[in-house]
Amino acid sequence: MSLPPPPPGPLPPDANDDRGKAAVAVYWAQVAIAIIIVALRFYARILIRSLGADDWLMFSTLLIFIAMSILITYQSSLGGFKHIYGVTPANLPEVGKVNYMLQAWGLFSFVTGKAAVGYLILRIMGNRFVWQKWTIWAAIVLTFVLNSVNIVLTFVQCNPPRALWHKDIKAKCWDPKVQTDFAFFVSAENTFVDVVLAVLPVTILWKLNMTFRNRVILCILLGLGLCAAICGVVKMTYLGSLTARSDITWETYNLVVWSGAETFVIIICGSVPPLKTLWSKYVSKSTLIGPDTRQRYGGGPDGERMAARMASEKDSSYASSKTRVSHVQSEQGKDHMKDGGAKEIHTARDFEVSSAQMSV
């Protein structure tokens, strides 16, 4: 069940075909974008003093993704994305080990990434939405348990585990189909959780104390998790390559790339909703200075400054009134609602009122 030796005689013409550079380029391009998005996420949360567990879980997912990219680069330097008969024989054990390590780190990234999205939704809902809350907790725990078991099965399918990548070690190994079938099951569960985390917020946001426009926007933003589900479905089509031990370095390329893509999409789509604060502060504010406003105060620098000042005063007035209304609603909520209701208003303001205040 270990990596096989190269075939005897002359090597096939495609022995030097190498997809390593493509894998490295894809991973590091995604890492660069992910770093920018997560940094903006932290900046947005620091602005409103609202850093939480979901932010740190997403940061952990980013670190895991960077670790995966480092392993991809190392694997490429070993020739680990060539056909197995094109890999230098001395590198085969290390190539096999890194291949299995990549599988494990990819599963870890799914656990922390989905937990980050789950915690984000938990922050929004407060204490009133009991069944939704337990559904999210069940999804987080089930994802952790199943992916952890999958990691264990990956390394215990041979005894000793080193026999997975050392061809000279005598070992007892399971049929590769056992681990592959379980990997299919876990991948299906991961995809289902992505769908749940994307759809469930609709039942929550429609009952929160925010405008209809903000409800629609947040439903769309939190629904971006469906993109991760699509990546998961595509990745499942390549899970069969895990049984291709005769040319595992070449056959698992698509699986490795799509696993990275799924992690990348989780990071991006899971970080977009908290960026609404920055949108309200910088983008929405700039759109207040429209052509009519500029025409009213004339052209040139003086006209631009006057237009900007009037737009800022309008924006400040809106933010102040929004704060006063939300304060009254909060006081009424404390008198007429139970503990969960008061917290619900506060969590809704985390996206709506705080964004309005930051746009001043």
C-alpha positions in Angstrom: 0.0 0.0 0.0 3.1 2.2 0.0 4.3 4.3 -3.0 5.4 1.9 -5.7 8.9 2.0 -7.2 9.5 3.5 -10.7 8.9 1.1 -13.6 12.0 -0.7 -14.9 13.5 0.3 -18.3 13.2 3.6 -20.1 10.9 6.2 -18.6 7.7 7.1 -20.5 7.7 10.4 -22.5 5.6 12.2 -19.9 7.9 11.4 -17.0 9.0 15.0 -16.8 5.6 16.5 -17.0 5.2 18.6 -13.8 2.2 20.5 -12.5 4.0 21.8 -9.4 4.4 25.4 -10.7 0.7 25.7 -11.4 -0.2 24.4 -8.0 2.2 26.8 -6.3 1.0 29.7 -8.3 -2.7 29.0 -7.5 -2.1 28.5 -3.8 0.0 31.6 -3.2 -2.3 33.8 -5.3 -5.2 32.7 -3.1 -3.1 33.2 0.1 -2.3 36.8 -0.9 -6.0 37.6 -1.4 -7.0 35.8 1.8 -4.4 37.7 3.8 -5.8 41.0 2.5 -9.4 40.0 3.2 -8.7 38.7 6.7 -6.7 41.9 7.5 -9.6 44.0 6.4 -11.9 41.9 8.5 -9.8 42.5 11.7 -9.6 46.2 10.8 -13.4 46.4 10.5 -13.9 44.6 13.8 -11.3 46.7 15.7 -13.0 49.9 14.4 -16.2 49.0 16.2 -14.4 47.1 19.1 -16.1 43.9 18.2 -13.4 41.2 17.8 -14.7 37.8 18.6 -14.1 34.0 18.5 -15.2 33.9 14.9 -12.4 36.3 13.9 -9.7 34.3 15.6 -11.0 31.0 14.2 -10.9 32.6 10.7 -7.3 33.8 11.4 -6.4 30.2 12.4 -7.9 29.0 9.1 -5.7 31.5 7.3 -2.6 30.2 9.1 -3.5 26.7 8.2 -3.9 27.7 4.6 -0.5 29.3 4.6 1.0 26.1 6.1 -0.7 24.2 3.3 0.8 26.5 0.7 4.3 26.0 2.2 3.8 22.3 2.0 2.7 22.7 -1.7 5.9 24.6 -2.4 8.0 22.0 -0.7 6.2 19.2 -2.5 6.8 20.9 -5.8 10.5 21.2 -5.1 10.6 17.4 -4.6 8.9 16.8 -7.9 5.7 15.7 -6.1 3.4 16.8 -8.8 5.0 14.7 -11.5 3.9 11.2 -12.5 5.2 8.9 -9.8 7.7 7.3 -12.2 9.2 10.8 -12.9 9.9 11.4 -9.2 13.5 10.9 -8.1 13.4 7.5 -6.2 15.2 9.0 -3.2 12.4 11.6 -2.9 9.5 9.1 -3.0 9.1 8.6 0.8 9.2 12.3 1.4 6.7 13.0 -1.4 4.3 10.4 0.0 4.5 11.8 3.5 3.9 15.4 2.3 0.9 14.2 0.3 -0.8 12.7 3.4 0.1 15.8 5.4 -1.6 18.0 2.9 -4.8 15.9 3.3 -4.7 16.3 7.0 -4.1 20.1 7.0 -6.9 20.5 4.4 -9.3 18.7 6.8 -8.2 20.9 9.7 -8.9 24.0 7.6 -12.5 22.9 7.0 -13.1 22.4 10.7 -11.8 25.9 11.8 -13.3 27.7 8.7 -16.8 26.3 9.2 -16.6 26.9 12.9 -15.7 30.6 12.2 -18.8 31.0 10.0 -21.0 29.2 12.6 -19.7 31.5 15.4 -20.4 34.5 13.2 -24.0 33.5 12.9 -24.3 32.8 16.6 -23.1 36.3 17.3 -26.0 37.7 15.2 -28.8 35.6 16.6 -28.6 36.3 20.4 -30.5 33.8 22.7 -34.0 33.7 21.2 -33.4 31.3 18.3 -33.1 28.1 20.2 -33.4 25.5 17.4 -31.2 27.4 15.0 -28.6 27.8 17.8 -28.5 24.1 18.5 -28.4 23.3 14.8 -25.3 25.4 14.3 -23.6 23.9 17.4 -24.4 20.4 16.1 -23.0 21.3 12.7 -19.8 22.6 14.3 -19.3 19.6 16.6 -20.2 17.1 13.9 -17.7 18.7 11.5 -15.0 18.6 14.1 -15.6 14.9 15.0 -16.0 13.5 11.5 -13.0 15.4 10.0 -10.9 14.4 13.0 -11.8 10.7 12.5 -11.0 11.1 8.8 -7.5 12.4 9.7 -6.9 9.4 12.1 -8.1 6.9 9.5 -5.8 8.4 6.9 -2.8 7.6 9.0 -3.9 4.3 10.6 -4.9 2.5 7.4 -1.4 0.9 7.5 0.3 -0.5 10.5 2.9 1.0 11.0 1.7 4.3 9.4 5.1 5.0 7.9 4.5 2.1 5.4 2.1 4.5 3.6 5.2 6.3 2.1 8.0 3.8 2.7 7.8 1.0 0.2 10.4 -1.2 2.0 8.4 -1.5 5.3 6.3 -4.6 5.7 2.9 -3.7 6.9 -0.7 -4.7 7.1 -2.9 -2.2 5.3 -6.6 -1.9 4.7 -8.2 -1.9 1.3 -7.8 1.8 0.2 -11.6 1.8 -0.6 -12.3 1.9 3.2 -10.7 5.2 3.7 -11.9 6.6 0.4 -15.5 5.7 1.2 -15.3 7.4 4.5 -13.7 10.4 2.9 -16.7 10.6 0.5 -19.0 10.6 3.5 -17.1 13.3 5.4 -16.9 15.5 2.2 -20.7 15.1 1.8 -21.2 16.2 5.4 -18.9 19.2 4.9 -20.8 20.2 1.9 -24.2 19.8 3.7 -22.9 22.0 6.6 -21.9 24.7 4.1 -25.5 24.7 2.8 -27.0 24.8 6.3 -24.8 27.7 7.3 -25.7 29.6 4.2 -29.5 29.0 4.4 -30.1 29.1 8.1 -29.4 32.8 8.6 -32.5 33.6 6.5 -34.7 32.3 9.4 -32.8 34.5 11.8 -32.2 37.8 10.0 -35.9 38.1 9.1 -36.7 38.5 12.8 -33.9 40.8 13.9 -34.4 44.5 14.5 -32.9 45.9 11.3 -34.1 47.4 8.1 -35.5 45.3 5.2 -32.6 46.4 3.0 -30.0 45.2 5.6 -31.8 41.9 6.0 -31.6 41.2 2.3 -27.9 42.3 2.1 -26.9 40.1 5.1 -28.8 37.2 3.8 -26.9 37.5 0.5 -23.6 37.9 2.2 -24.0 35.0 4.6 -25.4 32.9 1.7 -22.1 33.2 -0.1 -21.2 30.0 1.8 -23.0 28.2 -1.0 -19.9 28.8 -3.1 -17.9 26.7 -0.7 -20.5 23.9 -1.1 -20.0 24.1 -4.9 -16.2 23.7 -4.4 -17.0 20.7 -2.1 -19.1 19.0 -4.7 -16.4 19.5 -7.3 -13.7 18.1 -4.9 -15.8 15.0 -4.2 -15.5 14.1 -7.9 -11.8 13.7 -7.4 -11.8 11.7 -4.2 -11.6 8.5 -6.2 -8.0 9.5 -6.9 -7.1 8.4 -3.3 -7.2 4.8 -4.4 -4.8 5.5 -7.4 -1.7 4.3 -5.5 0.1 3.4 -8.8 0.3 7.1 -9.7 -0.9 8.9 -6.6 1.3 12.0 -7.1 -0.3 12.8 -10.5 -3.8 11.6 -9.8 -4.3 13.5 -6.6 -3.3 16.9 -8.1 -6.9 18.0 -8.7 -8.0 16.9 -5.3 -5.2 18.9 -3.7 -6.0 22.0 -5.8 -9.7 21.9 -5.1 -9.2 21.3 -1.4 -7.2 24.5 -1.3 -9.9 26.3 -3.4 -12.5 25.2 -0.9 -10.5 26.5 2.0 -9.9 29.8 0.1 -13.6 30.3 -0.6 -14.5 29.6 3.1 -12.1 32.3 4.2 -13.3 34.8 1.6 -17.0 34.2 1.9 -16.9 33.9 5.6 -15.1 37.2 6.0 -17.3 39.3 3.7 -20.2 39.9 6.1 -18.0 41.7 8.7 -16.6 44.0 6.0 -20.0 45.7 5.8 -18.7 48.2 8.4 -16.0 49.3 6.0 -18.4 49.5 3.2 -20.7 51.8 5.2 -17.7 53.9 6.4 -15.9 54.4 3.1 -18.0 53.4 0.1 -21.5 54.4 1.1 -20.3 57.7 2.4 -18.6 58.6 -0.9 -21.7 57.8 -2.8 -23.6 60.5 -0.9 -21.6 63.1 -2.9 -23.5 62.7 -6.2 -23.7 64.8 -9.3 -26.6 66.8 -8.0 -24.8 67.8 -4.9 -21.7 68.8 -6.8 -23.8 70.9 -9.3 -25.6 72.6 -6.4 -22.3 73.9 -4.8 -20.4 74.5 -8.0 -17.2 73.0 -9.4 -13.6 73.4 -8.4 -12.0 72.6 -5.0 -14.2 74.9 -3.0 -17.4 73.3 -4.4 -16.1 69.8 -3.8 -15.2 70.7 -0.2 -18.7 72.2 0.4 -20.4 69.2 -1.2 -18.3 66.8 1.0 -19.1 68.9 4.1 -22.9 68.9 3.4 -22.8 65.1 2.7 -20.9 64.5 5.9 -23.4 66.5 7.9 -26.3 64.6 6.3 -24.5 61.3 7.1 -23.8 62.4 10.7 -27.4 63.4 11.1 -28.5 60.0 9.9 -26.1 58.2 12.2 -27.2 60.2 15.2 -30.9 59.6 14.5 -30.3 55.9 13.9 -28.4 55.7 17.2 -31.2 57.5 19.1 -33.8 55.2 17.6 -31.8 52.1 18.3 -31.2 53.3 21.9 -35.0 53.7 22.4 -35.6 50.3 20.9 -33.0 48.8 23.2 -34.5 50.4 26.3 -38.0 49.2 25.2 -36.6 45.8 24.6 -35.2 45.6 28.1 -38.6 46.4 29.5 -40.8 44.2 27.3 -38.6 41.4 26.1 -36.7 38.7 28.0 -33.0 38.5 28.2 -32.6 36.9 24.8 -34.6 39.7 23.1 -32.4 42.5 24.6 -29.3 40.7 23.4 -30.9 40.2 20.0 -31.2 44.0 19.5 -27.6 44.5 20.4 -26.4 41.9 18.0 -28.5 43.4 15.2 -26.9 46.8 15.9 -23.5 45.1 15.5 -24.1 45.2 11.7 -26.6 48.1 11.3 -26.1 50.8 13.9 -22.4 50.5 14.4 -22.0 50.7 10.6 -24.0 53.9 10.5 -22.0 55.4 13.3 -18.7 54.5 11.7 -19.7 56.3 8.5 -19.6 59.7 10.2 
